[in-house]
């Protein structure tokens, strides 16, 4: 009985494991341009189409609903640095020319890790928090 229960638990755990190789994009809706790419997980995703803007820190992006092909947002997105829930345009961060001790993780012999996240923020702030 103990062997049966252990086998049963192992089978259940293996069946619940997310296998990223099985994640495939849904059928592309006719409204979604062929240059768009899909990104998502087992619970869903969205289609993205981004093009570089004239500003080196920005992209024009359109996000499409994966099921309907409707536009979720279309805007100019600027790269921001996010640290401890504070956001600053990357251009501003680079212009300051300083790294503080709370931004550095450490040096591993090859590169220096930073505690900064890069996020794309829409110009019109149409995304709800």
Backbone as a ProteinNet text record, in pm:
[ID]
protein_1_A
[PRIMARY]
XXXXXXXXXXXXXXXXXXXXXXXXXXXXXXXXXXXXXXXXXXXXXXXXXXXXXXXXXXXXXXXXXXXXXXXXXXXXXXXXXXXXXXXXXXXXXXXXXXXXXXXXXXXXXXXXXXXXXXXXXXXXXXXXX
[TERTIARY]
82.9	0	87.3	196.1	286.4	349	389.5	448.2	346.5	221.8	116.4	96.7	92.3	71.8	188.8	310.9	428.2	425.6	393.5	384.7	275.7	162.6	50.6	90.9	157.4	200.2	300.3	394.2	494.6	427.4	332.9	261.6	184.4	120.3	46	141.3	254.9	350.4	408.7	440.6	494.2	389.6	265.3	158.2	129.9	162	136.6	252.2	364.4	482.1	460.2	492.4	481.4	598.1	568.8	673.4	673.5	775.3	779.1	785.5	833.2	839.7	701	602.7	466.4	387.2	442.1	370.3	386.1	274.6	275.6	183.6	219.3	130.4	-3.3	-108.7	-239.1	-238	-341.5	-354.6	-360	-279.7	-271.5	-401	-464.8	-586.3	-549.3	-641.9	-613.7	-575	-612.5	-577.5	-433.5	-367.1	-232.5	-129.6	-39.5	58.8	153.2	202.8	289.4	422	461.4	586.3	573	449.7	427.9	471.2	516	552.5	463.1	443.4	360.4	450.6	411.4	480.5	375.2	391.4	296.2	337.3	245.8	267.4	146.6	137.5	27.4	-109	-112.4	-240.3	-275.5	-192.2	-223	-109.6	-129.9	-27.5	-85.5	3.9	-38	59.2	16.2	100	160.1	288	360.2	420.9	406.4	471.1	537.6	671.7	746.3	844.5	855.4	950.6	1026.8	1152.9	1239	1189.6	1196.3	1161.9	1290.9	1279	1397.6	1474.9	1406.5	1469.5	1534.2	1662.9	1732.6	1682.3	1603	1551.7	1403	1346.3	1202.4	1169.1	1051.3	997.1	849.6	800.8	657.7	608.2	520.1	471.6	319.7	271.9	129.3	115.2	26.1	-0.6	-140	-150.8	-277.6	-329.6	-461.5	-526	-505.5	-460.4	-428.6	-550.3	-667.8	-788.4	-866.2	-877.5	-963.4	-885.6	-755.7	-675.9	-694.3	-776.8	-798.9	-674.2	-653.7	-539.7	-566	-473.7	-481.1	-423.1	-309.9	-246.2	-155.5	-146.8	-54.9	0.7	131.7	188.7	340	400.4	545.7	587.8	671.2	717	862.7	892.9	1027.9	1088.1	1216.6	1285.5	1312	1262.9	1285.3	1366.5	1441.7	1510.7	1420.7	1400	1315.4	1399.8	1399.9	1473.9	1392.8	1360.9	1282	1152.5	1084.6	955.2	966.7	1087.2	1107.5	1144	1088.2	1117.4	1182	1279	1348.8	1380.8	1360.1	1398.3	1545.6	1574.2	1711	1806.4	1761.8	1847.5	1887.6	1793	1822	1920.1	1895.3	1981.3	2125.1	2141.2	2274.8	2339.3	2258.5	2312.1	2363.8	2301.6	2347.1	2488.8	2519.9	2654.6	2697.7	2604	2643.7	2569.5	2640	2580.3	2598.8	2493.2	2500.1	2507.9	2546.8	2565	2437.4	2320.4	2196.5	2158.3	2236.6	2210.6	2298	2403	2500.3	2480.4	2474.4	2466	2606.4	2698.1	2836	2905.6	3034.3	3117.3	3147.4	3123.5	3140.9	3269.5	3361	3483.7	3475.3	3354.3	3334.6	3257.6	3144.2	3064.4	3007.1	2953.6	2896.9	2745.2	2680.9	2535.5	2473.6	2366.1	2293.6	2152.9	2099.6	1964.2	1861.4	1882	1793.5	1712.9	1588.8	1504.3	1478.5	1476	1437	1291.3	1211.4	1070.3	1037.6	942	893.3	766.1	767.2	653.6	589	456.1	389.5	389.5	404.8	407.2	280.1	168.3	39.3	-8.8	74.2	39.1	-102.2	-134.1	-268	-284.7	-174.9	-180.8	-217.3	-317.4	-357.7	-255.8	-232.4	-140.9	-207.1
-119.3	0	125.6	121.8	236	263.2	157.5	171.5	229.8	185.3	237.2	387.6	430.3	572	657	609.5	684.5	696.2	588.4	590.6	686.8	683.6	771.8	918.5	950.7	1089.1	1134.6	1049.2	1084.2	1110	1027.1	1045.5	1177.8	1209.2	1335.4	1453.4	1448.9	1558.5	1577.2	1469.2	1479.9	1534.7	1499	1548.4	1695.8	1747.8	1889.3	1979.4	1922.6	2002.2	2077	2206.4	2287.8	2254	2221.8	2190.6	2301.1	2387.6	2504.3	2466.9	2348.8	2310.6	2283.5	2261.1	2235.5	2363.7	2476.3	2603.3	2654.1	2660.9	2707.1	2826.9	2920.3	3035.8	2992	3065.3	3035	3074.1	3036.3	3073.7	3226.2	3280.3	3425.6	3477.8	3571.8	3636.2	3720.5	3740	3814.3	3960.2	4017.1	4156.1	4172.2	4062.1	4067.5	4058.4	4157.8	4155.9	4036.6	3992.1	3874.1	3899.7	4025.9	4058.8	4047.7	4040.4	4031.4	3894.7	3893.2	3766.4	3746	3620.7	3586.2	3554.1	3598.2	3560.2	3529.4	3416.1	3378.6	3251.5	3200	3078.9	2988.4	2883.7	2789.2	2853.9	2964.1	3029	3139.5	3158.3	3257.8	3356.1	3446.2	3544.5	3652.7	3724.3	3829.9	3835.4	3898.7	3922.1	4061.8	4074.7	4201.8	4239.1	4364.7	4416.4	4547.9	4549.9	4668.1	4711	4841.6	4899.6	5009.6	5022.6	5124.3	5262.7	5353.4	5493.2	5569.7	5697.6	5780.5	5803.9	5798.3	5812.3	5677.8	5677.1	5549.2	5470.9	5531.7	5463.4	5430.8	5435.3	5413.4	5320.8	5259.7	5172.3	5205	5193.4	5199.4	5055.4	5025.5	4888.2	4883.4	4777.2	4746	4607	4595.1	4467.4	4423.4	4298.5	4245.1	4134.6	4131.3	4022.1	3894.2	3788.7	3665.4	3596.2	3619.3	3551.2	3630.6	3761.8	3843.2	3923.2	3942.8	4024.9	4174.2	4210.6	4351.6	4412.2	4540	4610.6	4636.1	4591.5	4615.4	4753.4	4784	4914.3	4935.3	5057.3	5095.4	5231.1	5237.3	5358.7	5358.4	5469.8	5479.8	5440.6	5338.7	5289.3	5329.7	5385.4	5430.7	5338.3	5308.2	5220.5	5298.9	5243.9	5300	5201.6	5253.8	5173.3	5170.6	5051.1	5037.1	4978.1	5045	4997.6	5032.8	4931.3	4952.7	5030.1	4992.1	5051.4	5195.5	5247.3	5380.8	5364.9	5448.6	5442.8	5572.1	5555.6	5669.7	5634.9	5728.5	5699.2	5656.1	5556.9	5507.3	5619.1	5709.1	5820.2	5906.9	5930	6008.1	5934	5803.9	5721.3	5724.4	5709	5709.4	5847.2	5953.5	6089.7	6122.8	6064.7	6088.7	6036.3	5925.5	5870.7	5822.7	5771.8	5719.7	5591.3	5500.9	5379.1	5382.9	5360	5359.8	5217	5201.3	5066.4	4984	5047.3	4969.2	4924.5	4964.2	4921.1	4803.3	4773.1	4672.4	4543.8	4431.1	4299.9	4252.8	4263.2	4220.9	4184.5	4154.8	4116.7	3968.2	3894.1	3748.8	3702.8	3793.9	3760	3786.6	3808.9	3834.5	3963.9	3978.1	4099.2	4142.1	4261.9	4316	4314.2	4247.9	4240.1	4364.5	4408.7	4525	4484.4	4553.2	4527.1	4610.8	4632.9	4719.4	4636.4	4670.1	4609.3	4713.4	4668.1	4756.7	4728.9	4833.9	4820	4917.1	4880.3	4969.5	5036	5167.8	5244.2	5319.9	5306.5	5377.2	5527.6	5601.8	5747.7	5804.9	5746.7	5797.8	5733.2	5643.8	5575.9	5517.2	5444.7	5387.6	5256.4	5202.5	5074.4	5098.4	5022.4	5034.3	4964.9	5020.3	4956.9	4843.2
0	0	0	76.2	83.2	-53.4	-124.1	-257.5	-354.6	-343	-429.3	-406.7	-281	-249	-299.2	-282.3	-328.5	-480.9	-549.1	-695	-740	-674.3	-705.9	-689.8	-580	-553.7	-658.5	-694.6	-796.5	-930.6	-967.9	-1095	-1094.5	-983.7	-972.2	-983.5	-912.5	-917.2	-1056.7	-1123.9	-1259.4	-1356.2	-1335.6	-1421.2	-1401.8	-1284.3	-1254.2	-1292.6	-1326.7	-1359.3	-1490.7	-1488.6	-1609.6	-1700.7	-1823.1	-1919.6	-2024.1	-2018	-2106.3	-2254.1	-2286.2	-2426.8	-2484.2	-2396.4	-2442.8	-2465.1	-2424.1	-2436.8	-2580.3	-2648.2	-2787.5	-2799.9	-2887.6	-2905.2	-2963.7	-2929.6	-2989	-3136.8	-3206.1	-3347.2	-3355.9	-3446.4	-3462.7	-3525.1	-3457.2	-3507.6	-3629.2	-3721.4	-3844.6	-3819.7	-3703.4	-3671.4	-3622.9	-3595.1	-3537.1	-3649.4	-3660.1	-3769.2	-3758.9	-3874.8	-3876.8	-3806.4	-3788.2	-3718.9	-3567.2	-3518	-3373.4	-3321.5	-3196.7	-3132	-3011.1	-2977.4	-2862.6	-2745.2	-2627.4	-2504.7	-2400.3	-2335.6	-2232.5	-2162.6	-2084.5	-2006.8	-2027	-1947.1	-1963.3	-1941	-1865.2	-1836.8	-1935.9	-2038.6	-2140.6	-2162.3	-2255.1	-2287.6	-2376.6	-2445	-2535.9	-2653.3	-2760	-2877.4	-2867.1	-2903.9	-2893.2	-3028.2	-3062.8	-3183.4	-3144.5	-3143.5	-3100.4	-3208.5	-3224.5	-3318.8	-3247.6	-3281.7	-3222.3	-3260	-3165.4	-3194.7	-3222.9	-3253.2	-3275.5	-3146.8	-3034.2	-2903.4	-2869.4	-2833.8	-2813.5	-2693.2	-2606.7	-2488.6	-2498.3	-2619.1	-2633.3	-2750.6	-2740.1	-2843.7	-2861.4	-2984.2	-3010	-3006.4	-2912.6	-2896.4	-2899.6	-2958.2	-2955.1	-2895.6	-2797.9	-2731.8	-2773	-2818.7	-2868.3	-2777.3	-2759.1	-2687	-2767.2	-2700.8	-2773.1	-2833.4	-2777.3	-2825.1	-2929	-2906.7	-2993.3	-3097.2	-3073.6	-3163	-3139.1	-3040.8	-3010.8	-2946.1	-2971.1	-2912.9	-2764.8	-2681.2	-2537.5	-2507.4	-2569.5	-2556.3	-2676.5	-2722.2	-2829.1	-2790	-2765.4	-2710.6	-2731.4	-2701.1	-2697.6	-2556.3	-2545.1	-2416.1	-2396.6	-2281.3	-2249.2	-2144.5	-2159.8	-2064.7	-1936.3	-1826.1	-1693.6	-1610.7	-1517.7	-1418.1	-1296.3	-1241.2	-1123.1	-1011.2	-896.9	-780.8	-656.4	-576.8	-454.6	-482.5	-590.1	-630.6	-679.2	-692.8	-748.8	-895.6	-980.5	-1123	-1169.5	-1260.8	-1318.1	-1462.5	-1555.6	-1694.9	-1701.3	-1782.6	-1795.7	-1834	-1921.6	-1964.1	-1843.4	-1751	-1629.9	-1539.6	-1523.8	-1439.3	-1491.9	-1623.6	-1682.8	-1674.2	-1687.3	-1680.1	-1540.3	-1436.8	-1299.7	-1280.1	-1346.5	-1341.2	-1204.6	-1125	-994.2	-960.9	-897.2	-843.9	-693.3	-622	-475.4	-426.4	-301.6	-248.1	-249.7	-244.9	-247.7	-389.1	-491	-628.3	-670.1	-594.9	-635	-555.1	-627.8	-563.4	-527.2	-622.2	-597	-726.2	-713.8	-828.2	-818.7	-926.5	-924.7	-993.4	-1019.7	-1089.5	-1238.5	-1287.9	-1430.9	-1454.2	-1384.7	-1401	-1266.5	-1262.8	-1139.9	-1150.1	-1057.5	-1056.3	-995.4	-1056.6	-1006.9	-963.7	-865.7	-815.9	-889.9	-1015.9	-1092.7	-1191.2	-1206.8	-1308.8	-1416.1	-1540.4	-1649.1	-1681.4	-1693.3	-1726.7	-1839.1	-1923.1	-2028.3	-1977.5	-1972.4	-1920.1	-2035.5	-2053.2	-2162.9	-2139.5	-2245.7	-2236.7	-2177.6	-2212.6	-2165.2	-2035.6	-1978.9	-1853.2	-1855.2	-1963	-1977.2	-1902.5	-1849.2	-1779.6	-1634.9	-1584.7	-1444.4	-1356.3	-1238	-1140.7	-1071.7
[MASK]
+++++++++++++++++++++++++++++++++++++++++++++++++++++++++++++++++++++++++++++++++++++++++++++++++++++++++++++++++++++++++++++++++

